[in-house]
Amino acid sequence: MKKLYLFGLILVLSIALAGCLPAWPRWAPSPTPTIAPAPTATAAPPQPVLAPTAPAQQAKAPLNVEESVSALEALVEGVYNSAAPAVVNITSRTVLYTYFNQPVPQEGTGSGFFYDREGHIVTNYHVVADAQSLTVTLKEGQVYPATLVGADPSTDLAVIKIEATDLPDPLPLADSAQLRVGQFVLAIGNPFGLEQTLTMGVISALGREIESPDGRFIGEAIQTDAAINPGNSGGPLLDLQGRVIGVNSQIISTSQSFAGIGFAVSSNTVRRVVPQLIAHGRYPHPWLGVRLLDITPERAEVLKRYGASVPVDQGVMIIEIVPGSPADKAGLRGADRTVTIGNSRIPVGGDIIVAMDGKPIRSTQDLTVQLDTAYQVGDTVTVTINRQGQEMQVPVTLAERQPQ
């Protein structure tokens, strides 16, 4: 019986502490409990006073599919009608010469969009590369000559300009760091010369790394299943608010036609690079000044087998340092000997970079992308290295990458 009483008392106190019993009246004595005599066998156990519960929420009305589809269609139409005037068709012309010195005109097309009200147009570098003349055709058919303002092959971005009045409103840039996989997107461009074509899809993946025209890597790329074909390059990838989230750049296809995988250079890359192209004609890329060898578990095992000391299984080994470079000034060390594997002599013994500002570096691609997306010329970064088995942290002030 005593156990039953104690159980009832604990239950009442637990409910009271949970807020289900009425509050103590202001005139009541202190709520400090006192032990009462044990109840008799016929005494009813104390009953909690339950607070009234909130009324049940009413069930939501069933989804009206037709209304939802109509609303989405209206939204897409509105984005197209608003954004399409700012999307242009770019024609590049080049003259090549045959073995017999005969001129052969070459022509290519791509897309672009107005970046500001001064006539600056953003497009891909590969759309305008090596062009001897450029023309821009607007939505209403007006044709203007264009000049190249600046280009950066490492991000596949370029800016051209036309001189005209009453230009369409420029397209705003979204923050691509806020994008989500599955988000609806629209692409507007001129695939196969078919002007002002609209396609729709979703964001398939974020943070992709794609190869740039100069053989480097572009980080923060957006993967989409919105159809992108030759001629779409340089055109905008838009969200449903009509903001640019990327510049359509590449596809993966064995037939050179869309196969469900397209990539766009992110709007945050555009935001970082384009102002520099307009102001200076180029983008200053941060630079360490090193040549590197990727270290993988398999490669480390092979190097050890041939007598090299490789204290880590993953990172990038410095095999050469450019004299006077940031790495040289910071005291980083390159290879000091070689090992022979088959017919190849491999430099070894250099510092192995394993992290930058705490972020792991597993390959040259990791290092290139992190430098370009996270830093600017003049920034000081903490490079974590492994030197002959000892981990060290070395501050390095980045300089501008030298032209190759």
N, C-alpha and C positions, 0 to 999 in steps of 0.2 A: 504493500500500500504506500509505503514511504517513497518507493521508487516511482510509483504512478503520480504522486503529488509533485515530486521534483520534476518529472517529465512535463507535467502540465504547466508548472511555473516557468520552466525554460521556454516552452512554446509561446506562452503569453508575452514574455519579455522579448523574444525574438520578433514577434509580430509587431509589438509596440515600437521596437527600434527600427523596424522597416517602414514605419509611418502609417500602419494600417489601423491602429487604435486612435481614438479621439485624443486631441491635445489636452494636457492638464489645464484645468481652469486656473485663471489668475489668482483666485482666492484659495486655491488648494495648497496644502502643505507641500514641502519639498518632495519630489517624486522618488526619493530614496526608498526602495522597497524594504518592508519589514517581514520577518518570517512569521506566518500565521500558524495556529495550531493545525495539526494534520486533520484533514477532513474525514468525516465518518464514511462508512461504506456506502451510505445512501446519498451522500452529498454529490450534487452534479458537478462535473469538472467545469472550470471557468471557460466561458465562451468568448472568443474574440469578437469585437465589434468591427465589422467590415466597412471600409469606406466605399462610397458609391463609385462604381466604375464608369468610365467614359462611354458614351453611346457608340455602338459599333459603326464604323465608317460604311457609307453606302458603296456598293459595288460600282466600279467604273463602267461607263457605257461601253458597249462593244465597239471595237475599232471599225471605222468605216473605211474600207480599203479604197473605194473609188475616190473619196475625198482626199485620202492621203496621197494617192497617186497623182491626182490633179494638182495638189499643193506642191509636190516635188517637181512636176512638169513645169508649173508656173515659175518655180524658183530657178530651175535650169534655164528656162527661156529668158528670165530677167537677167541672169548673169551673162548669158550670151549677148543679149541686146546691149548691155552696158559695156562689156569688155571688148567685144569684137572690133569696134572702130579703132581701138588702140593697138590691134594686132596687124602687122604688116607682112607683105611678101618681099623678100630680099633676093635680088638676082645678082650673082657675081659673074664676071666675065674675065677670062684669061686667054692669052694667045700662046699656044705652044708651037714648036717648030719641028718638022720632020727631019729625017736624016739628010734630006736634000735641001734643007733650009726653007721649006715651004711652010707658011703660017697656017695653023689649024686653030680656029677659035673654039674655046671651050666655055660652056655655060653651066652654072649650077644655081639651085634655088634653095631657099630656107625661109625661116620665119623670124620674127622679132616683135618687140613691143615697146611702146613709148615709156620711157623711164621718168621723164620730167617734161616741163612745158618749153624747154629750150630746144627741143628736137632731137634729144639724145635717145637712141634706140638700143636696147640690150638684145644680144643674140649670142650664138655660140662662136667660139674662135674658129672652129672647123668650117663654119658656113662662109667666112670671109677670108680665110687663110689664102695667101698668094694671089688674091684677086687684084686685077689691074684696074677694074672699074666696078662700081656698085650702083645699083638703082633700087629704089624703094617704091612699092606700089601700095597705096592705101586702100581701105575697104571700098570706097566710092570710086576707085579707078584712077585717082591722081597718081602720076609718076614723077619722082624726084631723084636727081642724082644724090649720092651719099658719099661722105668721106669717112675714113677710118680714124677714130679718135684714140682708141687704145685697145690692146688685146693682151690676153694672158693665157697661153696654151696650157699651163699647169692646172688651171681651173676650167678650161674650155669656155671662157667668157670673153666677149668683145663688146665694144661700144662703137656705133657709127652715128652719124648726125646728118640731118637734112636741114636746109634753110627754107622755112615755109611759115605761113601765118595760119591762124584758125585751126591749129592742130587739135586732134582729139585729146581728151583728158588722159593723163598717164595712169597706169595701173598701180595701185598701192601694193606694198610688200607686206606679207604676213610674217609672223614669227614662226619659222619652221621648227623651232624647238618645242612648240606646243602641239605639233601634229600627233595624230593617233592612227595606228593601223586600223583599217576598216573605214576610215573617213572617206566620204564621197569627194571625187575630184573631177575636174573638167580640163580637157586640153583643146586649145584652139590653134590652128596652124594651116599650112598649105601642103598637105601630103600629096606627092606625085603631081604637084602643080594645081591641085584642086583647092582653090582659095577659100578661106574662111570656113574650114571644116571643123565641126565640133565633135568630140568624142568624150565618153564618160566612163568612169570606172571608180576604183577605190585605191587607197594607199595599201600596197601589198606588204611593204617592209620599210623600215627607217634605218638610217645610219649605215647604209651600204657604202662600200668603197669601190670606185670604178677607175679604170685606167684613163689617164688624160692623153691628149694628142702628143705630148712630148715624152710619153712613157712613164710619167710619174703617176700619182694616185690622188683622186679627189675624194675627200671624206664627206660625211653628212648627206650622201646622195639619197634620193627618194625613189623607191621602186613602186611602180604602178602597173595596173592592168588596163588603164585607159589606152586605147589604140594610138600608137605613135609609129609613123612611117617616114621614109625619106621625104624631106620637105617640111616635116614638123620641127626639125631641129631649130632651136633658138626661140621657139614659141613658148607661151606661158602655160604652166600647169596651175590651175586655179582652185581655190576652195569655193564652197557654195555661197560665200559672201563676196565673191568676185575679186579676191586678193590673190596675188601671185605667191605661190608656195614653192615654186621651182621653175627652172628653165629646162624644157625637154631637150635631152642630149643624146641618148644612146638607146639601142635595143639589143637584145640577144636573139639572134635568129640565124639559121643556116641558109635561109632563102632571101635574106635582106628585106623581108617583109615582116610585119608585126606578128609575133608568136606568143603574145601574152606577157612578156617581160620587157618593160621599158624603164628608163632611169632619167631622173631630172636633177640638175644641180640645184641645191637647196637655196631658198630665198635668203637665208642668213649668210651663205657664201656670197650671194649677189650683193647683199648689204655691206659686206666687208670689202669686196674687191672693186665693184663698179665705181664708187667715188674716187678711188685712187686712179683708175683708168681714165676717168674724165679729167682729173686734176693733173696727172703726170704721164698718162699714156701707157703706164705699166703698173704692175702690182709688186711691191717689195716683199719677197718671201723670206721668212726667217731661216737662218742657216747656222749649222754647227761647224761645217768645214771638215767632214770626215768621209772616208770610204769604208763601207761596212760589209761584213759577212754574217749572214743569218746563222744562228746556232739553234739547231733543233736537237731533240734527244737522239735521233738517228745519226745526225752529222757529228754530234759530240762524241758518240761511241766510236765512230770511224776515226776521228782525229786522235782520240786517246789511244786507239789501237796502233797508230803510227807514231806515237811518242809525244804528242802534243798535250800540254796541260790545259784542260778545259774544266774549270771548277763548277760550272753551271750547265744545265741541260737546255736552257732557252734564254735568248737575248740576242743582241747584235754585237759582234766583235769588231772593234776598230782595227782595220788593217793598214790604214794610211791617214795621216793628218795633213791638211793643207797648211803650209807655213804661214803664220800670221793670222790664222783663222781663230774664231772664238774658242774652238777646242784646244788649239795650240796655246793660246793665252791662258786658258784655265788649267793647263798642265796635264791634260789627258794624254794617254800614250797609245801609239799604234803598235803594229806587229814588230817583233824584234828578231824573228827567225822564220824559217819555212820548214814545212815537212813535204816529202814527196809521196804522192799517192798516184800510182800508175805513171802516166806521163805528165801529171800536173804538179806544180809546186805551189803549195797553199801557205800564205802568210799566216802566222799564228803568234800568240803571246801578247796581243794587245788587250787593252781594257775592254770588258764586256759590259755594255749598257743594258741594264735590266729594268730601269724605271726612270720616269721623268716627272718630277713633282709628285711622286708617289703613285703614278699610274703606270702599270706594267708595260714594258716594251718587249714584244716577242718577235718582232721582225722589222726589217727596214721599212716595210709598208706602214706598220704601226707608228714608227718614228716620224716618217714623212707626213702622215695624216695628222698626228698630234701637233707637230710644229705648225702646220698650215691652219689648223682649225682653232687652236687654243692660244697661239702666241703671235706677237708682232715683233718687228725688228726693234731692238733695244731692250726687250724684256730680259730679265735674269731668271733662269730656271735652275732647279736643283736636279742634277743628273746623278742617278745612283748607278755606280759601276762596281764590278767585281774585278779586282786586280790581284791575280795570282792567289785566289782563294779568300781574299780580304775584301769585305764590302765597304765602300766609301761613298760619301755624298760630296759632289763637287758643284759649286755654283758656276754657271756659264752664262755670259751675256751674249745674246744672239745678235748677229750681224745680218746684212742683206745677202741673199744668195747670189753668187757670182754667175754671170752668163756662161753657158757651156761653150 
